């Protein structure tokens, strides 16, 4: 008979062997997942598709960014305006700094040197030096901000002011904002076009996209939509913009270059929400993954064909979607069931045109990660 200690030792050895034998089938890296209600970040080992550690924070994280070249992960807890640093090499909390009474969101600059944090109390946009772990500067804002974006080169920032019906554009070097751009309705998300020459603003109040020339702040065109522009997602090459929101069970496809125009609207599940597109421009075919929170599934569109090719059940209240850099795995965060649905793009099969689920779908496995996962970032090791 085996003693309890011998049994546990043998079980650990078998588990370790099983994990090593599965290593080649996974992705060489980690997914760091912000669990808002759990007040923690879950580090998921994508080699073996299992949680390696839960990292406790003081606050409810809603955003997480894995640095592309440093062993650092940053998590933002907006309710207390605190930025947390996590070491990815030890999977442990490192340090924190309180930047405001209330923050909203953050973005990493294209060179990885700075984090930009949008704050509500006080109203400001802060530039934070990652390696020095200190504030470089902050710009006061004239109204309650809603969203912001950095142009691809990191030299220009844009901020939307929601019900104030305005937005601002300023250079990050001079930090001179200039006069606000007045709009006609509630402005939500703002996104720079990939060439940095135009800014796209989601006018939620009037259900349209407003496109502005960055150089002179002049309106180029207003594009009426069949949906309220709640969620925006660019194709990998920036050549198409996808829009979902209240008003229609579909995805609006927008061509943002030359004279911006609405190309078409594609039916895509029930009350579609957040989206993610194939990461690499070379991925073939290019897919768009659309979360349907009310029906607990994800619609998969072939972008080139503008067609839904599969609808896959994933869990309760799917929200944020992220894709591994090799485009092989899609991670869907289920806020209701507290888990992550992992899909393999190689297993995507065509579904019937009436959206019935195929017998062999792309769902690979489910990983319990914590309470209300809302955001994720993948780091390659």
C-alpha positions in Angstrom: 0.0 0.0 0.0 1.1 3.5 -0.8 1.4 6.0 2.1 -0.5 9.3 1.7 2.8 11.1 1.1 3.9 8.7 -1.6 0.5 8.9 -3.3 0.6 12.7 -3.3 4.2 12.6 -4.6 3.3 10.2 -7.4 0.3 12.3 -8.3 2.3 15.5 -8.5 4.9 13.7 -10.7 2.2 12.5 -13.1 0.6 15.9 -13.2 3.9 17.5 -13.9 4.6 15.0 -16.7 1.1 15.6 -18.2 1.7 19.3 -18.2 5.1 18.9 -19.9 3.6 16.6 -22.5 0.9 19.2 -23.3 3.4 22.0 -23.5 3.8 21.9 -27.3 0.1 22.2 -27.9 -0.2 25.5 -26.1 1.1 29.0 -26.5 4.5 30.0 -24.9 3.3 32.7 -22.6 0.8 33.9 -20.0 -2.5 35.6 -20.1 -3.0 38.1 -17.3 -6.7 38.5 -16.5 -8.2 41.2 -14.4 -10.9 39.9 -12.1 -12.9 42.9 -11.1 -15.1 41.4 -8.3 -12.2 39.1 -7.2 -9.9 42.1 -6.7 -7.1 40.1 -8.3 -5.2 39.3 -11.5 -5.1 35.7 -12.6 -2.0 34.5 -14.3 -2.9 31.8 -16.8 -0.1 29.6 -18.1 -1.0 29.2 -21.8 1.4 26.3 -22.2 -0.8 24.1 -20.1 -4.0 26.2 -20.0 -4.2 26.5 -16.2 -4.1 29.2 -13.6 -0.6 29.5 -12.3 -1.4 32.1 -9.6 -3.9 34.6 -8.4 -2.2 37.9 -7.5 -4.2 39.9 -5.0 -4.6 43.6 -5.4 -6.0 46.4 -3.2 -8.9 47.4 -5.4 -11.0 46.2 -8.3 -9.0 46.0 -11.5 -10.6 46.7 -14.8 -7.6 47.0 -17.0 -4.3 45.1 -17.4 -1.4 45.6 -19.8 1.5 43.1 -20.2 4.7 44.9 -21.3 6.0 43.7 -24.7 9.7 43.7 -23.7 10.0 44.1 -19.9 8.9 41.5 -17.3 6.2 43.8 -16.1 2.4 43.8 -16.0 0.4 46.8 -15.0 -3.2 46.7 -13.6 -5.4 49.7 -13.0 -8.0 49.8 -10.2 -10.1 52.9 -11.2 -12.2 53.2 -8.0 -9.1 54.2 -6.0 -7.0 55.6 -8.9 -4.2 53.2 -8.3 -1.7 51.6 -10.7 -0.3 48.2 -9.7 2.9 46.7 -10.9 3.3 42.9 -11.2 6.5 41.0 -12.0 5.8 38.5 -14.7 9.0 36.5 -13.9 7.9 35.8 -10.4 4.1 36.2 -10.8 4.0 38.4 -7.8 2.9 41.9 -6.9 5.8 44.4 -6.9 4.6 47.9 -6.1 1.8 50.4 -6.5 1.2 54.1 -6.8 -2.0 56.2 -6.4 -2.4 58.6 -9.2 -5.9 60.0 -8.6 -9.0 59.6 -6.6 -10.8 58.0 -9.6 -9.3 56.8 -12.9 -10.9 55.5 -16.0 -8.5 53.7 -18.3 -4.9 53.4 -19.5 -2.9 52.8 -22.6 0.8 51.9 -23.3 2.7 54.0 -25.7 4.0 52.4 -28.9 7.6 52.4 -27.7 6.6 50.9 -24.3 8.2 53.7 -22.4 5.1 55.3 -21.0 1.6 54.5 -19.7 -1.1 57.1 -20.3 -3.8 57.1 -17.6 -7.1 58.9 -18.0 -8.5 60.2 -14.7 -11.9 61.6 -13.7 -11.0 62.9 -10.2 -9.1 65.1 -10.7 -9.9 65.5 -14.5 -6.5 64.8 -16.1 -4.5 62.8 -18.6 -1.3 61.5 -16.9 1.9 60.3 -18.6 3.7 57.7 -16.4 7.3 56.6 -16.9 7.2 52.8 -16.8 10.9 52.1 -15.8 11.2 55.0 -13.4 7.8 54.3 -11.9 6.9 57.9 -11.6 4.7 60.5 -13.2 6.2 62.5 -16.1 3.4 65.1 -16.4 -0.3 65.5 -16.3 -2.6 67.7 -18.3 -5.8 69.1 -16.7 -9.0 68.4 -18.7 -11.9 70.9 -19.1 -14.7 68.4 -18.6 -15.5 64.9 -17.4 -13.6 62.6 -19.8 -15.1 59.4 -21.2 -12.4 57.8 -23.4 -9.0 58.6 -25.0 -6.7 57.3 -27.7 -3.1 57.7 -28.8 -2.1 57.8 -32.4 0.1 54.9 -33.6 3.3 57.0 -33.2 2.4 58.3 -29.8 2.8 61.9 -30.6 -0.9 62.9 -30.4 -3.7 62.2 -27.9 -7.4 62.6 -28.2 -9.9 62.8 -25.4 -13.7 62.6 -25.6 -16.0 64.4 -23.1 -19.3 62.5 -23.4 -22.4 64.5 -22.5 -20.3 67.7 -22.9 -20.6 66.9 -26.6 -17.0 67.7 -27.4 -13.5 66.2 -27.8 -10.0 67.5 -27.7 -6.7 66.8 -29.6 -3.3 67.7 -28.4 0.4 66.9 -28.9 2.0 64.9 -26.1 5.3 66.8 -26.4 3.9 70.4 -26.2 0.8 69.3 -24.2 -1.1 72.2 -25.8 -4.7 71.2 -26.3 -6.1 74.2 -28.2 -9.9 74.8 -28.6 -12.3 71.9 -28.1 -14.0 70.3 -31.1 -17.8 70.7 -30.6 -20.1 67.9 -31.6 -23.8 67.5 -31.7 -24.3 64.5 -29.4 -22.8 62.4 -26.6 -19.3 61.3 -27.7 -18.1 57.9 -26.5 -15.1 56.1 -27.9 -12.4 57.9 -30.0 -9.9 56.1 -32.3 -7.2 57.4 -34.5 -7.0 56.0 -38.0 -3.9 53.9 -38.7 -2.2 56.8 -40.6 -2.8 59.2 -37.7 -4.4 61.7 -40.1 -8.0 61.3 -39.1 -9.8 60.8 -35.8 -13.0 58.8 -35.5 -15.4 59.7 -32.8 -18.4 57.5 -31.8 -21.4 59.8 -31.5 -23.6 57.7 -29.3 -26.3 60.4 -28.9 -26.9 60.7 -32.7 -26.0 57.1 -33.6 -23.2 58.0 -36.0 -19.5 58.1 -36.5 -17.9 61.6 -36.9 -14.5 61.6 -38.7 -12.2 64.6 -38.2 -9.1 65.8 -39.9 -6.3 65.8 -37.2 -4.2 68.6 -38.8 -6.9 71.3 -38.8 -9.6 69.7 -36.4 -12.2 70.0 -39.1 -15.1 67.6 -39.7 -14.7 65.3 -42.7 -17.9 63.5 -42.6 -20.7 62.2 -40.4 -21.7 58.5 -41.0 -25.2 57.6 -39.8 -25.3 54.0 -38.4 -28.0 51.3 -37.9 -26.6 50.9 -34.3 -25.5 53.0 -31.5 -21.7 53.0 -31.7 -20.9 51.3 -28.3 -18.0 49.1 -29.4 -15.3 49.7 -32.1 -12.7 47.3 -33.4 -10.2 47.8 -36.2 -9.0 45.1 -38.6 -5.3 44.2 -38.1 -4.2 46.4 -41.0 -6.5 49.3 -40.0 -8.3 49.1 -43.3 -11.8 48.4 -41.9 -13.6 49.4 -38.7 -16.3 47.2 -37.1 -19.0 48.7 -35.0 -21.6 47.1 -32.7 -24.2 48.5 -30.3 -27.8 48.9 -29.3 -30.3 49.0 -32.1 -29.6 46.0 -34.3 -28.3 42.4 -34.1 -25.5 43.2 -36.5 -21.9 44.4 -37.1 -21.5 47.6 -39.1 -18.5 47.6 -41.5 -16.9 51.0 -42.1 -14.2 51.9 -44.6 -12.3 54.7 -42.9 -9.9 55.7 -45.7 -10.3 58.1 -48.7 -13.9 59.2 -48.3 -15.0 57.3 -45.2 -18.2 55.4 -45.7 -20.4 52.6 -44.3 -19.7 49.5 -46.5 -22.5 47.2 -45.1 -24.1 45.8 -42.1 -23.8 42.1 -41.3 -26.2 40.1 -39.1 -24.1 38.7 -36.3 -25.9 37.0 -33.4 -28.1 38.4 -30.6 -27.2 41.8 -29.2 -23.5 41.7 -30.2 -21.1 43.5 -28.0 -17.3 43.6 -27.7 -15.1 42.3 -30.6 -11.6 41.2 -31.5 -10.1 40.6 -34.9 -7.2 38.5 -36.1 -3.9 39.9 -34.7 -1.6 39.3 -37.7 -2.1 41.0 -41.1 -0.8 37.7 -42.6 -3.4 35.5 -40.9 -5.5 33.7 -43.5 -8.4 33.8 -43.3 -9.0 36.9 -41.2 -11.6 36.5 -38.5 -13.7 38.8 -36.4 -14.9 37.4 -33.1 -18.1 39.0 -31.7 -19.3 38.4 -28.1 -23.0 38.0 -27.6 -23.5 38.4 -23.8 -27.3 37.8 -23.7 -27.1 34.5 -25.6 -23.8 33.3 -24.1 -22.0 32.7 -27.4 -19.5 34.2 -29.9 -20.2 34.8 -33.5 -17.3 34.3 -35.9 -17.1 36.3 -39.1 -14.9 35.6 -42.1 -13.9 39.2 -42.8 -13.2 38.9 -46.4 -16.5 37.2 -47.2 -18.5 39.4 -44.7 -20.2 36.2 -43.5 -20.8 34.6 -40.1 -19.3 31.1 -40.4 -19.9 29.8 -36.9 -21.7 30.7 -33.6 -20.1 29.0 -30.6 -21.5 28.7 -27.0 -18.8 29.9 -24.6 -20.4 30.6 -21.2 -22.4 33.2 -19.2 -22.1 36.8 -20.2 -19.1 36.7 -22.5 -17.3 40.1 -22.7 -13.7 41.0 -23.4 -12.0 38.9 -26.1 -8.2 38.7 -26.7 -6.2 36.6 -29.2 -2.7 35.2 -28.9 -0.1 36.8 -31.1 0.2 33.7 -33.3 -3.6 33.8 -34.0 -4.0 30.2 -32.8 -6.0 30.8 -29.6 -8.9 33.1 -28.8 -9.6 33.8 -25.1 -13.2 34.9 -24.2 -13.8 36.2 -20.7 -17.1 35.2 -19.3 -18.1 37.7 -16.6 -21.1 35.7 -15.4 -19.6 32.3 -15.0 -16.1 33.5 -14.0 -14.1 31.5 -16.5 -12.3 31.8 -19.8 -13.4 30.0 -22.9 -10.4 29.0 -25.1 -11.1 28.6 -28.8 -8.7 27.2 -31.4 -8.9 29.0 -34.7 -7.7 25.8 -36.5 -11.0 24.2 -35.4 -13.3 26.8 -36.8 -15.8 25.0 -39.1 -18.6 26.4 -41.2 -22.0 26.6 -39.6 -25.4 26.7 -41.4 -26.7 30.0 -42.6 -29.4 30.1 -39.9 -26.7 30.3 -37.2 -27.1 26.7 -35.9 -24.0 25.7 -34.0 -21.8 23.2 -35.8 -21.1 19.8 -34.0 -17.4 20.3 -34.2 -16.8 23.9 -33.0 -13.7 25.8 -32.1 -14.2 25.6 -28.3 -11.1 24.0 -26.9 -11.5 24.2 -23.1 -12.9 26.2 -20.2 -10.6 27.7 -17.5 -12.1 29.0 -14.1 -10.2 32.2 -13.4 -12.1 34.2 -10.7 -15.0 36.5 -10.1 -16.0 38.8 -13.0 -13.1 38.7 -15.4 -13.2 41.9 -17.5 -9.9 42.4 -19.2 -6.9 40.4 -20.3 -3.4 40.8 -21.9 -1.1 38.2 -23.3 2.6 38.1 -22.7 5.0 35.9 -24.7 7.7 34.2 -22.7 
